[in-house]
Amino acid sequence: MIVLINNASFELPPGASLADAVRLVQAVPPFAAAVNLQFIPSGQHEKTALHDNDKIEIIRPVTGG
């Protein structure tokens, strides 16, 4: 299946989870993740199934002033 991660297209196998997508892009904590604009707590990444054309955002906090 094809998903968008931070507006870039990636291919994942059927049945992939949000955790699989996070590993694919090698996201390093801390970060927040959302699927189709819905925030997903980190404890739910393995349980959150992805579907073709899902839009995933992985967002790192920004510090500074």
Biopython code that builds the backbone (N, CA, C, O; Angstrom):
import numpy as np
from Bio.PDB.StructureBuilder import StructureBuilder

atoms = [
    (1, "MET", "N", (0.837, -1.181, 0.000)),
    (1, "MET", "CA", (0.000, 0.000, 0.000)),
    (1, "MET", "C", (0.881, 1.243, 0.000)),
    (1, "MET", "O", (2.031, 1.209, 0.438)),
    (2, "ILE", "N", (0.334, 2.314, -0.487)),
    (2, "ILE", "CA", (1.047, 3.592, -0.545)),
    (2, "ILE", "C", (0.468, 4.522, 0.522)),
    (2, "ILE", "O", (-0.748, 4.686, 0.617)),
    (3, "VAL", "N", (1.343, 5.124, 1.318)),
    (3, "VAL", "CA", (0.946, 6.111, 2.319)),
    (3, "VAL", "C", (1.809, 7.352, 2.135)),
    (3, "VAL", "O", (2.891, 7.293, 1.550)),
    (4, "LEU", "N", (1.324, 8.456, 2.633)),
    (4, "LEU", "CA", (2.113, 9.691, 2.640)),
    (4, "LEU", "C", (2.616, 9.924, 4.052)),
    (4, "LEU", "O", (1.831, 9.962, 5.000)),
    (5, "ILE", "N", (3.916, 10.078, 4.192)),
    (5, "ILE", "CA", (4.515, 10.398, 5.482)),
    (5, "ILE", "C", (5.188, 11.750, 5.330)),
    (5, "ILE", "O", (6.157, 11.891, 4.585)),
    (6, "ASN", "N", (4.669, 12.744, 6.042)),
    (6, "ASN", "CA", (5.169, 14.122, 5.928)),
    (6, "ASN", "C", (5.230, 14.554, 4.465)),
    (6, "ASN", "O", (6.215, 15.138, 4.012)),
    (7, "ASN", "N", (4.163, 14.256, 3.743)),
    (7, "ASN", "CA", (3.962, 14.637, 2.334)),
    (7, "ASN", "C", (4.870, 13.917, 1.348)),
    (7, "ASN", "O", (4.952, 14.330, 0.192)),
    (8, "ALA", "N", (5.549, 12.862, 1.761)),
    (8, "ALA", "CA", (6.353, 12.047, 0.848)),
    (8, "ALA", "C", (5.705, 10.669, 0.740)),
    (8, "ALA", "O", (5.219, 10.121, 1.730)),
    (9, "SER", "N", (5.704, 10.127, -0.445)),
    (9, "SER", "CA", (5.067, 8.848, -0.702)),
    (9, "SER", "C", (5.988, 7.686, -0.322)),
    (9, "SER", "O", (7.166, 7.672, -0.679)),
    (10, "PHE", "N", (5.436, 6.716, 0.404)),
    (10, "PHE", "CA", (6.172, 5.520, 0.808)),
    (10, "PHE", "C", (5.297, 4.303, 0.574)),
    (10, "PHE", "O", (4.070, 4.385, 0.635)),
    (11, "GLU", "N", (5.940, 3.173, 0.306)),
    (11, "GLU", "CA", (5.208, 1.924, 0.158)),
    (11, "GLU", "C", (5.432, 1.064, 1.398)),
    (11, "GLU", "O", (6.564, 0.872, 1.843)),
    (12, "LEU", "N", (4.339, 0.556, 1.943)),
    (12, "LEU", "CA", (4.365, -0.341, 3.096)),
    (12, "LEU", "C", (3.572, -1.600, 2.738)),
    (12, "LEU", "O", (2.671, -1.553, 1.900)),
    (13, "PRO", "N", (3.907, -2.717, 3.369)),
    (13, "PRO", "CA", (3.156, -3.943, 3.078)),
    (13, "PRO", "C", (1.737, -3.865, 3.644)),
    (13, "PRO", "O", (1.495, -3.139, 4.609)),
    (14, "PRO", "N", (0.809, -4.600, 3.058)),
    (14, "PRO", "CA", (-0.546, -4.647, 3.624)),
    (14, "PRO", "C", (-0.481, -5.083, 5.091)),
    (14, "PRO", "O", (0.326, -5.937, 5.457)),
    (15, "GLY", "N", (-1.334, -4.491, 5.918)),
    (15, "GLY", "CA", (-1.351, -4.825, 7.329)),
    (15, "GLY", "C", (-0.335, -4.070, 8.164)),
    (15, "GLY", "O", (-0.190, -4.344, 9.356)),
    (16, "ALA", "N", (0.375, -3.119, 7.557)),
    (16, "ALA", "CA", (1.388, -2.346, 8.289)),
    (16, "ALA", "C", (0.717, -1.461, 9.334)),
    (16, "ALA", "O", (-0.435, -1.052, 9.186)),
    (17, "SER", "N", (1.466, -1.180, 10.387)),
    (17, "SER", "CA", (0.973, -0.326, 11.468)),
    (17, "SER", "C", (1.679, 1.030, 11.426)),
    (17, "SER", "O", (2.633, 1.237, 10.677)),
    (18, "LEU", "N", (1.181, 1.932, 12.246)),
    (18, "LEU", "CA", (1.840, 3.226, 12.374)),
    (18, "LEU", "C", (3.274, 3.046, 12.854)),
    (18, "LEU", "O", (4.166, 3.774, 12.419)),
    (19, "ALA", "N", (3.507, 2.085, 13.745)),
    (19, "ALA", "CA", (4.870, 1.815, 14.222)),
    (19, "ALA", "C", (5.784, 1.426, 13.060)),
    (19, "ALA", "O", (6.959, 1.795, 13.054)),
    (20, "ASP", "N", (5.265, 0.690, 12.082)),
    (20, "ASP", "CA", (6.061, 0.329, 10.903)),
    (20, "ASP", "C", (6.450, 1.581, 10.115)),
    (20, "ASP", "O", (7.578, 1.689, 9.635)),
    (21, "ALA", "N", (5.529, 2.512, 9.986)),
    (21, "ALA", "CA", (5.813, 3.757, 9.269)),
    (21, "ALA", "C", (6.859, 4.579, 10.009)),
    (21, "ALA", "O", (7.750, 5.160, 9.390)),
    (22, "VAL", "N", (6.751, 4.629, 11.327)),
    (22, "VAL", "CA", (7.724, 5.372, 12.142)),
    (22, "VAL", "C", (9.117, 4.765, 11.965)),
    (22, "VAL", "O", (10.101, 5.490, 11.820)),
    (23, "ARG", "N", (9.194, 3.440, 11.976)),
    (23, "ARG", "CA", (10.492, 2.779, 11.774)),
    (23, "ARG", "C", (11.035, 3.031, 10.362)),
    (23, "ARG", "O", (12.239, 3.202, 10.174)),
    (24, "LEU", "N", (10.142, 3.052, 9.386)),
    (24, "LEU", "CA", (10.561, 3.262, 7.997)),
    (24, "LEU", "C", (11.307, 4.583, 7.830)),
    (24, "LEU", "O", (12.309, 4.652, 7.118)),
    (25, "VAL", "N", (10.817, 5.620, 8.486)),
    (25, "VAL", "CA", (11.463, 6.937, 8.353)),
    (25, "VAL", "C", (12.483, 7.190, 9.443)),
    (25, "VAL", "O", (13.055, 8.277, 9.526)),
    (26, "GLN", "N", (12.713, 6.189, 10.280)),
    (26, "GLN", "CA", (13.722, 6.254, 11.338)),
    (26, "GLN", "C", (13.530, 7.459, 12.252)),
    (26, "GLN", "O", (14.483, 8.162, 12.589)),
    (27, "ALA", "N", (12.279, 7.683, 12.645)),
    (27, "ALA", "CA", (11.974, 8.790, 13.556)),
    (27, "ALA", "C", (12.577, 8.506, 14.932)),
    (27, "ALA", "O", (12.459, 7.402, 15.465)),
    (28, "VAL", "N", (13.217, 9.514, 15.485)),
    (28, "VAL", "CA", (13.862, 9.400, 16.791)),
    (28, "VAL", "C", (13.073, 10.241, 17.795)),
    (28, "VAL", "O", (12.821, 11.419, 17.544)),
    (29, "PRO", "N", (12.679, 9.648, 18.933)),
    (29, "PRO", "CA", (11.943, 10.418, 19.938)),
    (29, "PRO", "C", (12.743, 11.632, 20.404)),
    (29, "PRO", "O", (13.973, 11.599, 20.381)),
    (30, "PRO", "N", (12.086, 12.671, 20.815)),
    (30, "PRO", "CA", (10.647, 12.800, 20.959)),
    (30, "PRO", "C", (9.983, 13.218, 19.643)),
    (30, "PRO", "O", (10.552, 13.982, 18.863)),
    (31, "PHE", "N", (8.787, 12.713, 19.415)),
    (31, "PHE", "CA", (7.984, 13.103, 18.261)),
    (31, "PHE", "C", (6.526, 12.790, 18.563)),
    (31, "PHE", "O", (6.218, 12.003, 19.459)),
    (32, "ALA", "N", (5.645, 13.407, 17.813)),
    (32, "ALA", "CA", (4.222, 13.109, 17.865)),
    (32, "ALA", "C", (3.831, 12.568, 16.494)),
    (32, "ALA", "O", (4.421, 12.943, 15.481)),
    (33, "ALA", "N", (2.835, 11.687, 16.465)),
    (33, "ALA", "CA", (2.394, 11.111, 15.199)),
    (33, "ALA", "C", (0.883, 11.246, 15.064)),
    (33, "ALA", "O", (0.136, 11.100, 16.031)),
    (34, "ALA", "N", (0.458, 11.527, 13.848)),
    (34, "ALA", "CA", (-0.969, 11.628, 13.543)),
    (34, "ALA", "C", (-1.247, 10.880, 12.251)),
    (34, "ALA", "O", (-0.421, 10.860, 11.338)),
    (35, "VAL", "N", (-2.410, 10.270, 12.185)),
    (35, "VAL", "CA", (-2.875, 9.599, 10.965)),
    (35, "VAL", "C", (-4.153, 10.306, 10.547)),
    (35, "VAL", "O", (-5.116, 10.376, 11.311)),
    (36, "ASN", "N", (-4.151, 10.830, 9.323)),
    (36, "ASN", "CA", (-5.312, 11.563, 8.800)),
    (36, "ASN", "C", (-5.776, 12.629, 9.798)),
    (36, "ASN", "O", (-6.965, 12.769, 10.084)),
    (37, "LEU", "N", (-4.800, 13.370, 10.312)),
    (37, "LEU", "CA", (-4.991, 14.509, 11.222)),
    (37, "LEU", "C", (-5.459, 14.114, 12.619)),
    (37, "LEU", "O", (-5.822, 14.990, 13.404)),
    (38, "GLN", "N", (-5.462, 12.819, 12.957)),
    (38, "GLN", "CA", (-5.837, 12.385, 14.304)),
    (38, "GLN", "C", (-4.586, 11.952, 15.047)),
    (38, "GLN", "O", (-3.891, 11.031, 14.620)),
    (39, "PHE", "N", (-4.294, 12.631, 16.185)),
    (39, "PHE", "CA", (-3.141, 12.289, 17.005)),
    (39, "PHE", "C", (-3.288, 10.863, 17.516)),
    (39, "PHE", "O", (-4.369, 10.461, 17.946)),
    (40, "ILE", "N", (-2.197, 10.098, 17.468)),
    (40, "ILE", "CA", (-2.172, 8.726, 17.960)),
    (40, "ILE", "C", (-1.126, 8.657, 19.076)),
    (40, "ILE", "O", (0.053, 8.898, 18.820)),
    (41, "PRO", "N", (-1.533, 8.333, 20.312)),
    (41, "PRO", "CA", (-0.563, 8.219, 21.411)),
    (41, "PRO", "C", (0.477, 7.138, 21.095)),
    (41, "PRO", "O", (0.170, 6.155, 20.421)),
    (42, "SER", "N", (1.692, 7.322, 21.578)),
    (42, "SER", "CA", (2.780, 6.385, 21.255)),
    (42, "SER", "C", (2.453, 4.956, 21.651)),
    (42, "SER", "O", (2.900, 4.023, 20.985)),
    (43, "GLY", "N", (1.692, 4.759, 22.709)),
    (43, "GLY", "CA", (1.312, 3.421, 23.126)),
    (43, "GLY", "C", (0.367, 2.718, 22.165)),
    (43, "GLY", "O", (0.132, 1.516, 22.289)),
    (44, "GLN", "N", (-0.173, 3.459, 21.212)),
    (44, "GLN", "CA", (-1.104, 2.890, 20.233)),
    (44, "GLN", "C", (-0.497, 2.719, 18.844)),
    (44, "GLN", "O", (-1.179, 2.256, 17.931)),
    (45, "HIS", "N", (0.768, 3.082, 18.669)),
    (45, "HIS", "CA", (1.385, 3.004, 17.336)),
    (45, "HIS", "C", (1.367, 1.589, 16.774)),
    (45, "HIS", "O", (1.059, 1.403, 15.596)),
    (46, "GLU", "N", (1.691, 0.586, 17.591)),
    (46, "GLU", "CA", (1.704, -0.806, 17.107)),
    (46, "GLU", "C", (0.302, -1.284, 16.743)),
    (46, "GLU", "O", (0.142, -2.105, 15.840)),
    (47, "LYS", "N", (-0.706, -0.778, 17.437)),
    (47, "LYS", "CA", (-2.082, -1.250, 17.248)),
    (47, "LYS", "C", (-2.835, -0.481, 16.167)),
    (47, "LYS", "O", (-3.941, -0.867, 15.791)),
    (48, "THR", "N", (-2.246, 0.599, 15.667)),
    (48, "THR", "CA", (-2.934, 1.440, 14.692)),
    (48, "THR", "C", (-2.625, 0.958, 13.276)),
    (48, "THR", "O", (-1.530, 1.163, 12.753)),
    (49, "ALA", "N", (-3.609, 0.319, 12.679)),
    (49, "ALA", "CA", (-3.448, -0.203, 11.320)),
    (49, "ALA", "C", (-3.519, 0.946, 10.314)),
    (49, "ALA", "O", (-4.297, 1.889, 10.460)),
    (50, "LEU", "N", (-2.683, 0.828, 9.299)),
    (50, "LEU", "CA", (-2.694, 1.822, 8.228)),
    (50, "LEU", "C", (-3.439, 1.270, 7.018)),
    (50, "LEU", "O", (-3.578, 0.060, 6.843)),
    (51, "HIS", "N", (-3.910, 2.193, 6.195)),
    (51, "HIS", "CA", (-4.641, 1.831, 4.988)),
    (51, "HIS", "C", (-4.067, 2.611, 3.807)),
    (51, "HIS", "O", (-3.427, 3.647, 3.984)),
    (52, "ASP", "N", (-4.303, 2.106, 2.622)),
    (52, "ASP", "CA", (-3.833, 2.766, 1.413)),
    (52, "ASP", "C", (-4.263, 4.230, 1.410)),
    (52, "ASP", "O", (-5.411, 4.548, 1.720)),
    (53, "ASN", "N", (-3.354, 5.098, 1.066)),
    (53, "ASN", "CA", (-3.573, 6.547, 0.954)),
    (53, "ASN", "C", (-3.704, 7.273, 2.289)),
    (53, "ASN", "O", (-4.088, 8.442, 2.307)),
    (54, "ASP", "N", (-3.395, 6.615, 3.408)),
    (54, "ASP", "CA", (-3.390, 7.331, 4.685)),
    (54, "ASP", "C", (-2.326, 8.429, 4.649)),
    (54, "ASP", "O", (-1.290, 8.300, 3.998)),
    (55, "LYS", "N", (-2.616, 9.504, 5.365)),
    (55, "LYS", "CA", (-1.673, 10.626, 5.484)),
    (55, "LYS", "C", (-1.140, 10.646, 6.917)),
    (55, "LYS", "O", (-1.894, 10.836, 7.872)),
    (56, "ILE", "N", (0.155, 10.449, 7.046)),
    (56, "ILE", "CA", (0.802, 10.359, 8.350)),
    (56, "ILE", "C", (1.696, 11.574, 8.527)),
    (56, "ILE", "O", (2.453, 11.949, 7.632)),
    (57, "GLU", "N", (1.593, 12.176, 9.696)),
    (57, "GLU", "CA", (2.463, 13.290, 10.048)),
    (57, "GLU", "C", (3.285, 12.864, 11.264)),
    (57, "GLU", "O", (2.733, 12.413, 12.267)),
    (58, "ILE", "N", (4.597, 13.011, 11.166)),
    (58, "ILE", "CA", (5.484, 12.768, 12.286)),
    (58, "ILE", "C", (6.161, 14.099, 12.585)),
    (58, "ILE", "O", (6.915, 14.632, 11.771)),
    (59, "ILE", "N", (5.873, 14.618, 13.771)),
    (59, "ILE", "CA", (6.253, 15.986, 14.102)),
    (59, "ILE", "C", (7.180, 16.006, 15.297)),
    (59, "ILE", "O", (6.870, 15.449, 16.350)),
    (60, "ARG", "N", (8.318, 16.651, 15.125)),
    (60, "ARG", "CA", (9.291, 16.802, 16.220)),
    (60, "ARG", "C", (9.058, 18.159, 16.875)),
    (60, "ARG", "O", (8.765, 19.143, 16.196)),
    (61, "PRO", "N", (9.188, 18.205, 18.196)),
    (61, "PRO", "CA", (9.023, 19.503, 18.880)),
    (61, "PRO", "C", (10.148, 20.467, 18.487)),
    (61, "PRO", "O", (11.273, 20.067, 18.186)),
    (62, "VAL", "N", (9.797, 21.724, 18.506)),
    (62, "VAL", "CA", (10.762, 22.786, 18.178)),
    (62, "VAL", "C", (10.986, 23.596, 19.445)),
    (62, "VAL", "O", (10.036, 24.023, 20.101)),
    (63, "THR", "N", (12.247, 23.799, 19.776)),
    (63, "THR", "CA", (12.557, 24.595, 20.962)),
    (63, "THR", "C", (13.197, 25.907, 20.520)),
    (63, "THR", "O", (13.667, 26.042, 19.390)),
    (64, "GLY", "N", (13.204, 26.824, 21.395)),
    (64, "GLY", "CA", (13.830, 28.104, 21.085)),
    (64, "GLY", "C", (12.884, 29.246, 21.411)),
    (64, "GLY", "O", (11.791, 29.042, 21.939)),
    (65, "GLY", "N", (13.317, 30.419, 21.092)),
    (65, "GLY", "CA", (12.497, 31.554, 21.477)),
    (65, "GLY", "C", (12.418, 32.557, 20.466)),
    (65, "GLY", "O", (11.755, 33.576, 20.658)),
]
sb = StructureBuilder()
sb.init_structure("model")
sb.init_model(0)
sb.init_chain("A")
sb.init_seg("    ")
for serial, (resi, resn, name, xyz) in enumerate(atoms, 1):
    if name == "N":
        sb.init_residue(resn, " ", resi, " ")
    sb.init_atom(name, np.array(xyz, "f"), 0.0, 1.0, " ", f" {name:<3s}", serial, name[0])
structure = sb.get_structure()
